[in-house]
Amino acid sequence: MIERPRRPGLSRRGFVTAVAGAGAAAGAGALVGCSGRAGAPAAAPAERFIPFEGAHQTGITALPIPNQGLIATFNVLSKDRAALASTLRELTDEIRTLMAGHPPEVRDPAYPPVDSGILGEKPPADNLSIVVSVGASLFDDRFGLADRTPRDLVTMPFLANDRLDPKLSHGDIAILFEAGHSDTVQFALRQLMRRTRRDLVLRWMIDGYARGIGAGRASEAATPRNLMGFKDGTANLDAADGAVMDRHVWVGPDDGEPEWAVGGSYQAVRIIRMFVEFWDRTQLVEQEAIFGRAKVSGAPLGRDGEFTDPDYASDPDGKRIPLDAHIRLANPRTPQSDENLILRRGFNYSRGFDGAGRLDQGLAFVAYQRSLEKGFLTVQRRLKGEPLEEYILPVGGGFFFALPGVTGPDRFLGDRLVD
């Protein structure tokens, strides 16, 4: 068994508790599997325009995943369902334009310009994708949609180790942006807010970087690292495999969901604060025991190679990989746990420092699954009480449902929901 030596003085949990009262962010979440594959030292992805139309929102599976990410949630001010439909139609029209890279309209300079101008005369190809999801609060009595609520969609509750900040949680609509450069992301955000300012009010947002964090074909040179220094994405689903996506990510016609929801996906968002200074003072042997992998190579403890099977069956007592190691709890690799696999697509964030002088850094965890209950929530229950909890504090996020894709020029996101 790998021993985790205890240090004298203040415990990890005592440290977290002590500084929380001195300006720490409030929170909610867990790392859940450390999966989301892509490129740390890998070359930048080839720049292109991501197609918009499809049975599913293409930004969920577009590969390679670009380097910059931002998620923003909004409160809807639309007065009725017809106004909500108009808002979704406006959103769709603007997203279609943005993802295609259409140049802005030129109009009389006596009026404000139609865009910010930060991308110049013609937006360059930059792998921009935009995914729109709806929260449980959209299905209240404002729009008469209660009977159309996706089966598993609820307001994200407080889970193990959570300290949710209401100012960084939930929302009627969530919009996820990904692109190769931050100016492309900011341009798209401002254009959507400009187009929908009468009906959508920003609730919270967080942005960061992913170093091409991916969810498909990977190599040992391509897997990025989280802000704890461990490879993040080794065991993620292959987003390029349609059969895998159908099995684990897309809501199907026989899932007992509302008809409009077929082709969509449940989206779990968790803003996970990492106490990186305290982590940096933790012995390497303990760090590796907590994750269950070698820090430099990413290999399961006692094995060679990042993608080598951990082979838990040969280690039933946890002498090689502790029974409470993160990778072992998140993905036990049993026939029963296969239905709990999720598609990771998140990014690291850094928001300066808090009132206690500590770095405010962590993970904007984003995951897609066919069922919240069978996916994220089941994995989260397995992780309850894991040693990693003492180094992280989930501070926000929400549960959302990613709308099905748009399959024609006369369609718009959520049209079957609001018809």
C-alpha positions as CSV (number, residue, x, y, z in Angstrom):
1,M,0.0,0.0,0.0
2,I,1.3,3.5,-0.8
3,E,1.6,5.5,2.4
4,R,0.5,9.1,2.5
5,P,2.7,10.7,5.1
6,R,0.9,13.2,7.3
7,R,2.5,16.6,7.8
8,P,2.5,18.3,11.2
9,G,0.5,21.4,11.8
10,L,-2.6,22.6,9.9
11,S,-4.4,19.9,7.9
12,R,-5.4,20.4,4.3
13,R,-9.1,20.7,5.3
14,G,-8.2,23.0,8.1
15,F,-6.3,25.2,5.7
16,V,-9.3,25.3,3.3
17,T,-11.7,26.2,6.2
18,A,-9.4,28.8,7.6
19,V,-8.9,30.7,4.4
20,A,-12.5,30.4,3.2
21,G,-13.5,33.0,5.7
22,A,-10.8,35.4,4.5
23,G,-12.0,35.9,1.0
24,A,-12.1,32.4,-0.6
25,A,-14.6,32.0,-3.4
26,A,-17.8,30.0,-2.6
27,G,-18.2,26.7,-4.5
28,A,-19.5,23.5,-6.1
29,G,-18.1,20.5,-8.0
30,A,-15.5,17.8,-8.4
31,L,-12.9,16.8,-11.1
32,V,-14.8,13.7,-12.2
33,G,-12.4,11.5,-14.0
34,C,-9.7,13.9,-15.1
35,S,-10.8,13.4,-18.7
36,G,-10.7,15.9,-21.6
37,R,-8.0,15.0,-24.1
38,A,-5.9,17.3,-26.2
39,G,-2.7,19.2,-26.7
40,A,-0.3,20.7,-24.2
41,P,2.9,20.9,-26.3
42,A,0.8,19.9,-29.4
43,A,0.7,22.2,-32.5
44,A,-2.1,24.7,-32.8
45,P,-5.2,23.2,-34.5
46,A,-5.6,24.1,-38.2
47,E,-7.9,27.1,-38.5
48,R,-11.2,26.5,-40.1
49,F,-14.9,27.5,-39.9
50,I,-16.9,24.9,-37.9
51,P,-20.1,23.9,-39.8
52,F,-23.2,25.1,-37.9
53,E,-25.9,22.8,-39.1
54,G,-26.4,19.2,-38.0
55,A,-28.6,16.8,-36.0
56,H,-26.5,17.8,-32.9
57,Q,-24.9,21.1,-32.0
58,T,-21.5,20.7,-33.7
59,G,-19.5,22.5,-31.1
60,I,-20.0,19.6,-28.7
61,T,-17.9,17.2,-30.7
62,A,-15.8,19.5,-33.1
63,L,-12.2,18.4,-33.1
64,P,-9.5,19.4,-32.3
65,I,-10.8,21.5,-29.4
66,P,-9.3,25.0,-29.7
67,N,-7.3,26.8,-27.1
68,Q,-9.7,29.3,-25.6
69,G,-13.0,28.8,-23.9
70,L,-15.7,30.9,-22.2
71,I,-19.1,30.0,-20.7
72,A,-21.7,32.7,-20.0
73,T,-25.2,32.2,-18.6
74,F,-28.1,34.5,-19.0
75,N,-31.5,35.3,-17.4
76,V,-34.3,35.5,-19.9
77,L,-36.5,38.6,-19.8
78,S,-38.8,37.6,-22.7
79,K,-42.5,38.2,-21.7
80,D,-44.0,35.0,-23.2
81,R,-43.3,32.0,-25.3
82,A,-43.6,33.9,-28.6
83,A,-41.0,36.3,-27.4
84,L,-38.7,33.5,-26.2
85,A,-39.0,31.9,-29.6
86,S,-38.0,35.2,-31.2
87,T,-35.0,35.4,-28.9
88,L,-33.9,31.8,-29.8
89,R,-34.3,32.7,-33.5
90,E,-32.2,35.8,-33.1
91,L,-29.5,33.8,-31.3
92,T,-29.5,31.1,-34.0
93,D,-29.2,33.7,-36.8
94,E,-26.2,35.4,-35.1
95,I,-24.5,32.1,-34.3
96,R,-24.9,30.9,-37.8
97,T,-23.3,34.1,-39.1
98,L,-20.4,34.1,-36.5
99,M,-19.5,30.4,-37.1
100,A,-19.5,31.0,-40.9
101,G,-17.2,34.1,-40.5
102,H,-19.5,36.4,-42.5
103,P,-18.1,39.9,-42.8
104,P,-20.0,42.6,-40.9
105,E,-22.6,44.7,-42.7
106,V,-21.3,48.2,-43.7
107,R,-23.7,51.0,-42.9
108,D,-23.9,54.8,-42.6
109,P,-21.2,56.0,-40.2
110,A,-23.8,58.2,-38.6
111,Y,-25.0,55.1,-36.8
112,P,-23.1,52.8,-34.5
113,P,-21.2,50.1,-36.3
114,V,-22.8,46.7,-36.5
115,D,-19.9,45.0,-34.7
116,S,-17.0,45.9,-32.3
117,G,-14.4,45.8,-35.1
118,I,-11.9,43.8,-33.0
119,L,-11.5,41.2,-35.7
120,G,-11.1,43.7,-38.5
121,E,-12.8,43.7,-41.9
122,K,-13.5,40.0,-42.1
123,P,-13.4,37.5,-39.1
124,P,-10.7,34.9,-39.7
125,A,-11.2,31.2,-39.6
126,D,-10.5,30.4,-35.9
127,N,-12.3,27.2,-35.1
128,L,-15.1,29.1,-33.4
129,S,-18.0,27.0,-32.1
130,I,-20.9,28.1,-29.9
131,V,-23.2,25.7,-27.9
132,V,-26.5,26.9,-26.5
133,S,-28.1,25.1,-23.5
134,V,-31.1,25.7,-21.3
135,G,-31.4,25.5,-17.5
136,A,-34.1,24.1,-15.3
137,S,-35.3,27.6,-14.5
138,L,-36.5,28.1,-18.1
139,F,-39.2,25.5,-17.5
140,D,-41.0,27.5,-14.8
141,D,-44.4,29.1,-15.3
142,R,-43.2,32.0,-17.5
143,F,-43.4,30.2,-20.8
144,G,-45.7,27.2,-20.2
145,L,-42.9,24.7,-20.7
146,A,-43.1,22.7,-17.5
147,D,-44.5,19.6,-19.2
148,R,-41.6,19.7,-21.7
149,T,-38.8,19.6,-19.1
150,P,-36.1,17.0,-19.8
151,R,-36.4,14.1,-17.4
152,D,-33.1,14.6,-15.5
153,L,-32.9,18.4,-15.7
154,V,-33.0,20.0,-12.2
155,T,-31.3,23.1,-10.7
156,M,-27.9,21.9,-9.7
157,P,-28.0,21.0,-5.9
158,F,-25.3,21.3,-3.4
159,L,-23.1,18.2,-3.7
160,A,-20.3,16.8,-1.6
161,N,-17.7,19.5,-0.7
162,D,-19.7,22.2,-2.5
163,R,-19.8,25.9,-1.4
164,L,-21.9,27.3,-4.3
165,D,-21.8,31.0,-4.9
166,P,-25.3,32.1,-6.2
167,K,-23.5,34.8,-8.3
168,L,-21.6,32.0,-10.1
169,S,-24.4,29.4,-10.5
170,H,-27.3,28.4,-12.6
171,G,-29.1,30.5,-15.3
172,D,-32.0,30.2,-17.9
173,I,-29.6,29.9,-20.8
174,A,-25.9,28.9,-21.0
175,I,-23.7,29.7,-24.0
176,L,-20.3,28.0,-24.4
177,F,-17.8,29.6,-26.8
178,E,-14.6,27.9,-28.0
179,A,-12.0,29.4,-30.4
180,G,-8.3,29.5,-31.1
181,H,-7.9,33.1,-29.8
182,S,-9.5,35.1,-27.0
183,D,-10.4,38.0,-29.3
184,T,-12.5,35.7,-31.4
185,V,-14.3,34.5,-28.2
186,Q,-14.9,38.0,-27.0
187,F,-16.0,39.2,-30.4
188,A,-18.7,36.4,-30.5
189,L,-19.8,37.1,-27.0
190,R,-20.3,40.8,-27.6
191,Q,-22.2,40.1,-30.9
192,L,-24.6,37.8,-29.2
193,M,-25.2,40.1,-26.3
194,R,-25.7,43.0,-28.8
195,R,-28.2,41.0,-30.8
196,T,-30.3,39.9,-27.8
197,R,-29.9,42.7,-25.3
198,R,-33.7,43.2,-24.9
199,D,-34.3,39.7,-23.7
200,L,-31.1,38.2,-22.3
201,V,-29.2,39.6,-19.3
202,L,-25.8,38.3,-18.4
203,R,-25.9,36.3,-15.1
204,W,-22.3,35.1,-14.8
205,M,-19.4,34.1,-17.0
206,I,-15.9,32.6,-16.8
207,D,-13.3,32.2,-19.4
208,G,-10.0,30.4,-19.7
209,Y,-7.7,28.3,-21.8
210,A,-7.6,24.7,-22.8
211,R,-4.3,24.3,-24.7
212,G,-6.4,22.4,-27.3
213,I,-7.9,20.2,-24.7
214,G,-9.5,17.4,-26.7
215,A,-11.9,14.5,-26.7
216,G,-10.8,12.1,-29.3
217,R,-7.6,10.7,-30.7
218,A,-4.8,11.4,-28.4
219,S,-1.1,10.8,-27.9
220,E,1.2,11.1,-24.9
221,A,2.4,14.3,-26.4
222,A,-1.1,15.7,-26.9
223,T,-2.7,15.3,-23.5
224,P,-2.8,18.6,-21.6
225,R,-2.3,19.2,-17.9
226,N,-4.6,20.7,-15.3
227,L,-3.4,23.3,-12.9
228,M,-2.4,20.7,-10.5
229,G,0.2,19.5,-13.0
230,F,-1.5,16.2,-13.9
231,K,-2.5,15.0,-17.4
232,D,-6.1,15.7,-17.9
233,G,-7.9,13.7,-20.6
234,T,-6.4,10.3,-20.8
235,A,-9.6,8.4,-20.4
236,N,-12.0,10.7,-22.2
237,L,-14.6,9.5,-24.8
238,D,-13.7,9.7,-28.5
239,A,-15.9,12.5,-29.8
240,A,-15.1,11.4,-33.4
241,D,-16.7,8.0,-32.8
242,G,-20.4,8.3,-33.7
243,A,-21.4,5.1,-32.1
244,V,-19.8,6.1,-28.8
245,M,-21.5,9.5,-28.9
246,D,-24.9,7.8,-29.6
247,R,-24.4,5.5,-26.7
248,H,-23.1,7.9,-24.1
249,V,-23.9,11.5,-25.1
250,W,-26.9,12.0,-27.4
251,V,-30.5,11.7,-26.1
252,G,-32.2,9.0,-28.2
253,P,-35.9,8.5,-29.2
254,D,-36.3,5.6,-26.8
255,D,-35.0,7.4,-23.7
256,G,-38.4,8.5,-22.4
257,E,-37.5,12.2,-22.9
258,P,-39.8,14.9,-24.5
259,E,-39.8,14.5,-28.3
260,W,-38.1,17.9,-28.8
261,A,-35.1,16.8,-26.7
262,V,-33.9,14.0,-29.0
263,G,-30.5,14.8,-30.4
264,G,-29.6,17.0,-27.4
265,S,-27.4,16.3,-24.4
266,Y,-27.3,17.0,-20.7
267,Q,-24.5,19.5,-19.8
268,A,-23.0,19.6,-16.4
269,V,-20.9,22.7,-15.6
270,R,-18.8,23.0,-12.5
271,I,-16.5,25.8,-11.5
272,I,-13.9,24.1,-9.4
273,R,-11.5,26.2,-7.4
274,M,-8.1,24.6,-6.8
275,F,-6.0,25.5,-3.8
276,V,-2.8,25.4,-5.9
277,E,-0.4,26.9,-3.4
278,F,-1.3,24.2,-0.8
279,W,-1.1,21.5,-3.5
280,D,2.4,22.7,-4.5
281,R,3.6,22.0,-0.9
282,T,2.3,18.5,-0.9
283,Q,4.7,15.6,-1.3
284,L,4.8,14.1,-4.8
285,V,4.1,10.6,-3.5
286,E,0.9,11.8,-2.0
287,Q,-0.1,13.8,-5.1
288,E,0.3,10.7,-7.2
289,A,-1.5,8.5,-4.7
290,I,-4.5,10.9,-4.8
291,F,-4.8,10.8,-8.6
292,G,-3.6,7.3,-9.1
293,R,-1.2,8.3,-11.9
294,A,2.5,9.2,-12.2
295,K,2.7,13.0,-12.5
296,V,5.2,13.3,-15.3
297,S,4.2,10.4,-17.6
298,G,0.5,10.1,-16.7
299,A,0.9,6.3,-16.5
300,P,-1.3,4.5,-13.9
301,L,0.8,3.8,-10.8
302,G,3.0,0.8,-11.3
303,R,2.5,0.7,-15.0
304,D,4.3,2.1,-18.1
305,G,2.6,4.4,-20.5
306,E,-0.2,6.9,-20.1
307,F,-2.8,4.8,-22.0
308,T,-2.0,1.5,-20.3
309,D,-5.0,-0.1,-18.6
310,P,-4.7,0.4,-14.8
311,D,-5.7,-3.3,-14.4
312,Y,-7.6,-2.8,-11.1
313,A,-8.5,-6.5,-11.1
314,S,-4.8,-7.4,-10.4
315,D,-4.8,-4.9,-7.5
316,P,-7.9,-5.6,-5.5
317,D,-6.5,-4.3,-2.2
318,G,-5.2,-1.0,-3.6
319,K,-1.5,-1.7,-2.9
320,R,-0.5,-0.2,-6.3
321,I,-3.3,2.2,-7.0
322,P,-5.1,3.2,-3.7
323,L,-8.8,2.3,-3.6
324,D,-9.7,5.9,-3.1
325,A,-7.5,7.2,-6.0
326,H,-9.3,9.7,-8.2
327,I,-9.0,7.6,-11.4
328,R,-10.2,4.5,-9.7
329,L,-13.3,6.1,-8.2
330,A,-14.2,8.1,-11.3
331,N,-13.9,5.2,-13.7
332,P,-13.7,1.8,-12.1
333,R,-13.6,0.2,-15.6
334,T,-16.2,-2.4,-14.9
335,P,-19.1,-3.5,-17.2
336,Q,-21.5,-1.8,-14.8
337,S,-19.7,1.5,-14.8
338,D,-19.5,1.7,-18.6
339,E,-22.9,3.4,-18.7
340,N,-21.5,6.2,-16.5
341,L,-19.0,7.5,-19.1
342,I,-19.2,11.1,-20.0
343,L,-17.7,13.4,-22.6
344,R,-15.4,16.1,-21.0
345,R,-14.9,19.5,-22.7
346,G,-13.7,22.0,-20.1
347,F,-10.9,24.5,-19.6
348,N,-8.6,25.9,-17.0
349,Y,-9.2,29.3,-15.6
350,S,-7.3,31.9,-13.6
351,R,-9.1,34.9,-12.1
352,G,-6.3,36.8,-10.2
353,F,-6.3,36.3,-6.5
354,D,-8.7,36.5,-3.5
355,G,-8.9,38.5,-0.4
356,A,-6.6,36.1,1.4
357,G,-3.9,36.7,-1.2
358,R,-4.3,33.2,-2.8
359,L,-4.4,32.5,-6.5
360,D,-8.0,32.0,-7.8
361,Q,-7.4,29.3,-10.2
362,G,-9.0,26.0,-11.2
363,L,-11.1,24.1,-13.7
364,A,-14.2,25.1,-15.6
365,F,-15.5,21.5,-15.8
366,V,-17.9,20.9,-18.7
367,A,-19.3,17.4,-19.5
368,Y,-22.0,16.0,-21.8
369,Q,-24.0,12.9,-21.2
370,R,-27.1,11.1,-22.3
371,S,-28.4,11.1,-18.7
372,L,-27.4,13.3,-15.8
373,E,-28.4,10.6,-13.3
374,K,-26.4,7.8,-15.0
375,G,-23.5,10.1,-16.0
376,F,-22.2,13.0,-13.9
377,L,-24.3,12.3,-10.7
378,T,-23.4,8.7,-10.4
379,V,-19.7,9.5,-10.9
380,Q,-20.0,12.3,-8.4
381,R,-21.4,9.9,-5.8
382,R,-18.5,7.6,-6.2
383,L,-16.1,10.5,-5.7
384,K,-17.7,11.6,-2.4
385,G,-15.1,11.7,0.3
386,E,-12.1,11.2,-2.0
387,P,-8.7,12.7,-0.8
388,L,-8.7,15.2,-3.6
389,E,-11.7,17.0,-2.0
390,E,-9.3,18.6,0.4
391,Y,-7.5,20.5,-2.3
392,I,-10.5,21.7,-4.3
393,L,-13.6,23.7,-3.7
394,P,-16.5,23.6,-6.3
395,V,-17.8,27.2,-6.3
396,G,-20.4,27.4,-9.1
397,G,-21.8,26.1,-12.3
398,G,-25.1,24.5,-13.2
399,F,-27.0,21.8,-14.9
400,F,-28.2,22.5,-18.4
401,F,-29.6,20.8,-21.5
402,A,-27.8,21.4,-24.8
403,L,-30.4,21.9,-27.4
404,P,-30.6,19.6,-30.4
405,G,-28.9,20.8,-33.6
406,V,-30.3,22.8,-36.5
407,T,-31.0,20.8,-39.6
408,G,-32.0,23.4,-42.1
409,P,-31.9,27.2,-42.9
410,D,-35.5,27.6,-41.8
411,R,-34.9,26.0,-38.4
412,F,-33.6,27.6,-35.2
413,L,-32.2,26.3,-31.9
414,G,-35.0,25.1,-29.6
415,D,-37.7,25.5,-32.2
416,R,-39.4,22.2,-31.3
417,L,-39.2,23.2,-27.6
418,V,-41.2,26.5,-28.1
419,D,-43.5,25.6,-31.0
